[in-house]
């Protein structure tokens, strides 16, 4: 996965937070709100393009041996939204700098840990998360619009990373 794709997935995972920052005027009208608004816009547009183009070629067959639901990961991820709200619009410049550094750290950890599958936009679009054990015994993450998957089965998916797969909606 390219660095651009990883950054788009990071930005898209924080779209709700960027929207909240913009509404609350967290970083000031200019350039703060313009930047956070632009980051939300880039995240939404980038995510939409990425999901629509993913899997148009290079599909893999994922042979599922067993699986378990991991939808709670979306909820756990939103806890990272709480910390930035400790900084209010009346915060000092130093507190705003720390908040920006915290977001930069989260971005670094998000990309290095390949956590891009935990993205609230997937959840808002109706996708579910599953921890899958393949027939070969490999543990992977599946992002799918399905609520239920019978195992064993084989799905046509696209690979987002070595251990994350996306099954797109049909139609």
Buried (B, 14 or more C-beta within 10 A) or exposed (E): BEEEBBBBBBBBBBBBBBBBBBEBBBBEEEEBBEBBBBBBBBBBEBBBEBBEEBBEEEBEEBBBBEBEEBEEBBEEBEEBEEEBEEBEEEBEEEEBEBBBEBBEEBBEEBBEEBBBBBBBBBBEBEBBBBBBBBEEEEEBBBBBBBEEBEEEEEBEBBBBBEEBBBBBEEE
